[in-house]
Amino acid sequence: MRSRRSSLLTAISVGLVVGLGYPLVDVGLACRVPISEACVWGKAYLPLTLGISVVMVGGIVAGLLYAVLRWRHRSNSRDDAV
């Protein structure tokens, strides 16, 4: 049970970091020229983009990472049983 909890917490943490980091990096790259249209629109839509990115990108990353962590744990426990 403990490995399931730690896998879930790790996956959620990484999902949040990726979900929050992606829009910030995107706006940071767009704002290399501060008066560009991409920078202005990126800053204007940043709150909306953060909310969507955490749910969509972060959720997908967290789900995939959790599946990989559980799969690795299962394959390790099967190898130990033999």
Beta strands, then each sheet from edge to edge (+ up, - down):
end
